[in-house]
Amino acid sequence: MMGWRYRAGLCMIGAFVLIWVTSAEITQKIFTEYRQPFALTYLWISLMVVYLPIAMCRDLIYKLLDKKWIKEIIGINNLSSSLARLDEPDNDPEIALKSYLMTEMSLTETEAGQPLLFKNQEDENHVLENGHELGLREVIKCSLFLAPVWFITEYLSNSALAYTSVASTTVLTSTSGLFTLLFGALIGGESVNTAKIAAVLISMAGVAMTTFGKTWAPDEIFSVAETRRHSITGDIFGLLSAVFYGLFTVLLKRSAGSEGDKVDVQKFFGYIGLFTLFGLWWLAWPLNALGIEPELKLPSSASITEIIVLNGFVGSVLSDYLWALSVVWTTPLVATLGMSLTIPIAMVADMLVHKRHYSFIYVLGCIQVFAGFVIANISDRFSCKRR
């Protein structure tokens, strides 16, 4: 039976997919009026700082709770259940009372810091593994180290949306799972087998097919040659975004554990937003000097500003948090496969919103990218079971 957390995690994956595709379509609309990938990336990541006061209020509420009152409720429930078992004809009264006293004793020993007795070595390893969470200083160091990597990832993804379709950006960004396997083998100690290598080759072939496959829409403002050049530029940005996303994932796993359950997700994203807000604003000038970014300016209207801020809160702050929780509450395998669902949904969204058409080679490439994900993640799952 699936627990409520697992079912909630599946719902969060579905919500993340829908929010991400919707936000990407809105971002492309924003670029028609305000073509500033850096400004949008800087603002949207900086908005994550709102998680810090949220985390502070949450911790304050936890501290205000009366732990003694909670223990009294637990004790009453344990005593009531033990007394209820006394009335059952098949239960020995002495065993029932001993069960209650053993429960109280175990709680007392836990509070006193005395060693616990485990049923087996597996239980002991589980408690020891989950018992070590990163402290505030470690979370700050982790966020400070990974904030530039996350900023580059999001900047490249937004830049890809400025030059190519949502479907192409989604396909290329979704290859990050394969780069996660490659970086994991290089710096994360992950194993590499024939199935994983085959998955990488199949997916890369699919990426090449989507890059050279034809896609067109009636509302495009560029000529055929310009559209082709912009599409290739966007594909390069999307592929680079996938590379940095894979690097970010591996580094995060090394810092916070394979499941990401050793770090406070709210504080982690909150400090990433804080370091981005005060530490990365100056990048606008060298990017403009190199000709990568246009001159920094504010939106031309209040309505565009409102859309940008709202899309940042929903499409960046909320969606990233939902994705992180889905990884913790389900498994990395399920969350990664769930992210690949953005591929068909993005294609349908482009067809409905922009009346975009796709060639057979493009569609076949999307199928190959999805197949590479499935093979790589199933192989990784079986490798974990054998270990």
N, C-alpha and C positions, 0 to 999 in steps of 0.2 A: 504493500500500500504506500502511495506517495503521501508524504507529510504536507501540511499546509504551506510550509516554507517552499518546498519544491514546486508545488502548484502555483504559488505566488511568483516564484522565479520565472516560471514559464510564461505567466501573464506579463511580467515585466519585459521579457524578451520580445513578446509581441508588441507591447507598447513602444519599446525602443525602436523597433523596425519601422513602425508607422510614423513615429515622431521624426526619425532621422530622414526618411524619404520626403516627408512633408516639409521639413526644415530646409532640405537641399533644394527643393523646388522654389521655396520662398527666397532662398539665398540667390538663386539665379535671377529671380524677378528684381531683387534689390540691386544686383549688379547692372541692370539696365539703367538705373537712376544714380547709383552710387558705387562706382567700380573701385573699391578700396579694400582688397583682400587683407592687407596688414591691419588696417583700422578695425575691421570687423573681427578678425582673429584676436587682436589685443583686447578689444572690449568684451567679447564673449567669454574669453578665458578669465579675464579680470573679474567678471561677475560672479565667478565661483567663490570669491571671498565671502559671500553671504553665508556660506556653510560654517564659517568660524563662529559668528554669534549664535547660529542655530545649535552648533555642537556645545557651546558654552552654556546655553540655556538648558540643553538636555542633561549635561553633567550636573548642573545646579539642581535640577529636579530630582535626579538620582540621589544627590547628597541630602536633600531635604526629606526624602522618604525615611520613615522610622523603621530601621531594620529590626528592632526588637519587636515592633508590632507585627511585622511580616512573619518573624519566627514564631510568634505566639499563634498566628493563624495557621501556620504550617503544623505546629505542634498539636493544635486542636483537631485539625483534619486527620493527622496521623493517629491520635488517640481515638477519635470517633470511628475511623475505619478499623482499628484494632479491636475496639469494644464491639463493633458490629460483627466482627468475625467470631466473637465469643458465643454469639447466639446461634451460629451455624452448627448443626449437629456433627458434621464431619471434621470439624477443626478442634484441635486440642487447645484449651484456654491458656495453658502454660506457654505453648509455642507462639500464640498470638501476642501475649504480653511481652515475650522475649523479643519478638520482631519489632514491637514499638520501642522498647528500651534500646535495642541495637541501633535503630534509626536515630534516636536522640543522641546516643553515644557518638555515632559517626559524625553528626553535625557539630557536636562539641569539640571533637578531636580536630575537625577541619578548621574550626575557628582558632584553635590554639596553635595551629601550625604544625601539628604532629603528623607523621607520615601516615598515609592511608593504605589500606590493604586492597589490592586489586584482585579481581577474579582470575585474570590471566595477564600474560605479558602484553597482549594486544590492547587491553584496557589501559594499562599503565602507559604505553607509548602514546595512546590517544590523548590522555590527560596531560602528559608532559608536553606534547606537541602543541595543544591548544592553550596551555597555561601560560605560554610565553608570548605576550603581546608587546609590540613596539611601544616604548614610552614616548612622551611628548617630544623629547629632544631627538629621538631617532626618527619620528614622523617628520619633524621639521627638516632634518638632514636629508631624508629621502625625498621630500617634496622639493627642496632646493636643488638637489641633483637632477631630478627628473623634470622639473618645470621647463627648462629649455628644450628638452627632447619632445615634450608634449606640445609646446608652442610650435616647433618646426612641423610636427605632424599635422596639427590643425591648420597651420598656414598653407602648407602644400595642398591639403585637401580643399580648402576654400579657393585657392588659386586654380585648382583643377576645375572647380565648378564655374569659374569665370571664363574658361576657355572651351569646355566641352560639355556634353550632356550629363544629366544626372545618372543615367544608366551606365555610361562609360566610366564615370567617376566611381560609381558603386562597385562595378566589376573589378576595377584596378585596386581600389582600396581594400576590397575583400580578400585580396591575395596576401594580406598581412599575416594571416594564419600560417601560410607557408614560410614566410620570412621568419615568423616566430620559431618554427621548427629549425630553420637554418641557424639563426642566432643562438637558439637553445643548444644546438650541437656544438657550436663554437665556444660559447662563454657560459652556458647554463648547465652543461653536463648531461644534456639529453642524448639519447641513443638515436642513431640513424640506421635505417634498414632499407631493403630494396623497395618496399611499398611506399615509403616516404619519398625516396628519390623519384620513383615513378609518378607520384602525386605532384611533385614539383615540376617535372617535365611536362606533364599533361596540362597543368595549370598555366605554365609559362607559354605553352603553345596556344592555349585559349586566349591569353592576353595579347599575343601577337595577332591572332585572328580578329579580335575586337579592335585592335589599333588600325589594321589595314582594311577592315570591313567597312562597307559604306553605310552611312546613316545621314539622314537629311530631314529637314522640317520646313514647312511653308513659311514660318515666321522668322527665319534666319535673315539677318541684315547683311551678311557678308556674301561675297561671290563664292563660286565653287572652290577656287584656288585658296582664297582667304579662309574659307571654312575648313578646308583640309589642313592648312597650316595651324590654325587655332586648335583643331581637334588633336593633332599630334602634340602640340605644346601642352594641352590639358592632360593628355594621356601620360606624358612624362611626369608632370606634377603629381598625378594620381598614383603612378607607380612608385615615385619617391616617397610619397606619403605612406604607402603600404610598407616600405622598407623601414621608415622611422617608427611606424606603429609597431612593427614586429620587434624592433629594438627596445621600445618603451615597455612592451609587455614582458619581455625576458628580464629586463632590469628590475621591473616592478616585482616579478615573481621572486627574484633573488633577494630583494629587500624585504618583502612582505609575506613570503611563503607561497607555495604553489597554488593555493586556493585564494590567496589574498585576504585571509581571515585573521592575520596578525597585525593589521593596521586599521585604524579608524578611518573609514572611507570619507566621512564628512570632513574631518580635520585634514586628511591628505589632500583632497581637492581644494579645500579652503586655503591652505598654505600655497598651493600651486597658483591659485588666483591672486594671492597677496604678493608673491614673488614676481608674478607677471606684471601686476599693476605698478610696482615700484622699481622693477629691475629691467624690464625689456622695452620700455617706451622709446628709448633712444634709437632703436633699430630702424625707425621710420626714415631717418635721414640717410644712413648709408645705403639702404635699399633704393631710395629715390636717386641718390647720386650714381648708383650703378645702372639705373634705368630699369630696374626690376619692378619698382612701384611708382605710380604717379605721385604728383605732389600732394601731400597730406592736406585734406580739407574736410570741413564739416558737411553733413547732409544738407541738401538745398531746401528741405521742407520739414515741418514738424511731423507730418504724417509718416515720412520715411524714417525719421528718428524713432518714432513709436514702434514701427514695425521691426526695426533693427533691434531695439531693446527687448521687445517681446519675443522675437525669434531667438535672441541670446539666452533668455531665461528658460524657454521651453526646449529649444533645439540643441542647446549646449549644456547648460547647468543641469536641467532635469534629466535629459536623455543619457548623459554620461553617468549620472548617479544611478539611474535605473539599470544601465548595463553592468556597472560594478556590483550592484546588489544581486543581479541575476547570476553572475559568476559565482558569488559566495553561496547563494541559496540553492543553485543547481550544481552544475559542474562546468569547468572550462570547455569541455567538449560540447555540451548542449548549448552554451552561450555562443561559442564560435560558429557552430552550425546554424544557430538562430540568426546570427548576423548576416550569413550568406543569403538569407531570405530577402534581404534588401535588393538583390539582383533582379528577380522577376517583378517585384513590386515597383522598383524604379523604372523598369522598361514599360510597364503598364501605365505608370504615372506620366512618363514622357509621351506615350502615345495618346493619352487622353488630354493632357494639358497643351502640348506643343504639336500634336498631330504628327509626331515623329515616326519615320519609317526605318526599318532595319533590314539589311541584306541577310541572305541565308548564312553567309560566312560569319557575320557578326553574331547571329543567334547561336550558331554552332559553337563559337568561341565562348559565349556565356555559359553554355551547357558544360563545356570542358572545364572552365574555371570552377563551376559548382561541383563537378565530379572530382576534381583534384582536392577540394575541401573535404569531401566525404571520405575519400581514400586516406588522406593524411590523418584525419581525426580518428577514424576507426582504427587505423594502424597504431596510432598513439595510445588509444584506449586499450587495445590488446596488449601492447607493451607494458602498460601500467599493471594490468592484471597478472601478467607473468612475473613481474617483479614482486 
